[in-house]
Amino acid sequence: MVAHRFDPAKLDRLNDVGRLVDLNPDAMWEAFGTPGATSVVEIGAGTGMFAREFALRMTAGTLYAVDSEPVMLDWMRDHPSVDSPAEIVVTDADAGSIPLPDGIADLVYTVNLHHELDDPARMLAEARRLLHGGGTVAIVDWKREATPKGPPLEHRVAADEIARQLSAAGFESVRVHDVLAYHSVVTGVAAL
């Protein structure tokens, strides 16, 4: 499968508030099952739309918004979040090599990144490294079915395949949550 990559020149699409209807932050946050998270990592943060949304749902702590695209990083730095109980730290890194300590995170998540990955196992290994025992990984991505928008069907990854990848990466209690119309939410827990 050839990865389908988002074109950074279309950055404005990432800031379309209409995305918050299809990708309801409350539904995702509830599916993540980490209401008390104080250390969160978003891999592939783009312009930080979901980092800002989830930082508002945290009671304190730090959300690391990780991306490797200079255009995205610049946008996040030029548009800092305000009025959030959690600090957002913009972090320049590849999805498979993030300069944060082992076991730092309660939650590591991605939104619409998984279908773009050339090596999902590498990213999942990095997520596992970042999570403490009992921490949660959450993968939100397009369902592998026809939808009125989104990447080509042949570039999408089925939820059961993502679940299999999480299990292969050593995550336990892997679940598929059907809480969004066009996207799957797949979660797993890092072994203690």
N, C-alpha and C positions, 0 to 999 in steps of 0.2 A: 504494500500500500504506500503510495506517495503522500507525504504529509501535505495538508492544505494549510498554508500560512496566511495569517491576516496581514494585509497590506497596511503598514503604518501611515501611508499617505491618506488613508480613510479614517484617521483618528477620530474625526467628529462623530462617526457612527458609534464609537464606544461611549460617548458622552450623551447619547440620546436617552432622555429619561423614560422614553417608551420601553426601553429594555427592562425597566424595573417592574413592568407589568408581566412580561414573559418570564423574567428571572426575579421573582418576588423574593426580596431579601428576608422577609419574615419567615416565609416557607422554607427557604434554604437554611437559615440559622436554626430553626427548630429541627429540621432533619439532621443537621450536623450533631445535635445532641450535646452541645458544649456551652450551656448558658453562662457558666462561671469562668470561661476562658480568659486568661490575662496575658497570654503570650501566643500570638497567632501569626502564621506566615501564609501570605498569598503568593503562590508561584504563578508568574505570568499575569501580573496585575494590570497591564495595559495602562490606562489613564487613571487607575485607582478608584473607579466608580464603586466597586464592591468593597474595596478596602475602606473607603469612607463610610459606606453603609454599615459594614460589620463593626467598625470602630465605634459607631454610635450605639451598637447593641452590647458592647463590652462595658463593664462597670469601671474598669481601670486597666492599666498595663500598656502593652506595646503590640502594634500590628505592623509586621514587616511586609512592605509592598515590594515584591521582587519582580524585576523585569530585566531583559537584556537589550531592549531596543532603545537607543539613545533618544529618539523622538518621544517615546512614552515616558522615559525617566525625566526628561526636561519638562514635559507637560505636568507630571505629578509635582515636581519641585516648584514649578511656577504657579501652581494652584493648590496650595496647602489646605488641608482640612482644618476647619475651625469648629469650635463647640463640640468636640468629641471627648468623651471621658478617657479614651485611649490615645496614646501618641502613635502617629503613623510615621514609620521610618522607611524612606525610599531606599531600596537596596539594588545596586547594579550587579546582576549575577545571571549566569546560565542556569537553567532549570535543574541541571544535574550536579552543580557545584556551587553551593550557596555559602558565603563566608559568615556563618553563624555557628555557635557552639552546638555540640551534640546534646540532644535531649532538652533543648530550650523551649519547645512548643507544646502547648495544649492541643492545638489544632493547626493542621496544614491543609490548605484547600486550593483548588484551581477552578476557574470558571471558563468554559469554552477554550481550554488549552489542550486537552487530551488528544483531540483529533489532529492537532498540529505537531505532536511530538514524533520525532524520528525514532526515539528510544524511550518508550514509556517506562520500561523496567529501570532505567537509570534515574529518571525523575522519582519513581516510587521508592527506590533505595535511598535517595536523598531525603525524601519526606520521612521515611522511617528513621533515618539518622537524626533528623531534627526533632522528632517527637520523643517525649519521655514515655516510659511504659504507661499504658492506659490512655495515651493521647490518641486523637482521632485524625484520620486522613479523610478528606471529602473531595470527590471528583464530580463536578457538575459539567455536563457536556450535552451536546445535541443528541436527541434520540435518533436511532438509526431507522428512521421511517420518514416518509414524505411529510414535509411541513411547508407552510407558505413562505418561509424564509430560512436562511442558514446556509451552511456550506453544502457542496454537492453530497448526495447520499453516499457515494462510494468512498468519501473521505471520513465519514462518521464511524464511530466505534460503538457497537452494541453494548448496552448496560451489562449484560451477562458476561461479555468479554472483559469489560473493565473490572467486574467483580472477580473474574478468574485471575486477572493480572494482580489485583490486590492480594488475593490469597497466595499467589505464587511469590509475592514480595514479602510474605510473612505476616500479613495483617490478619487479625481474627475478627469474628463477629461481623463479617462482611454482609452488608445489606444494600438492596436497591430500593430507593424511596421514590414512589411515583407521586410527587407533589407538584410538578410543573408540567404544563401542557406540551412543550416542545423539547424539554430537557430531562435527562435522568440525573439523579443525585445518588451516587454510590459512596458508601462510607465503610471504613474499616478501623479497627482498633489495634494500636501497637501493643505487642505482648509485654507483659510486666517483666 
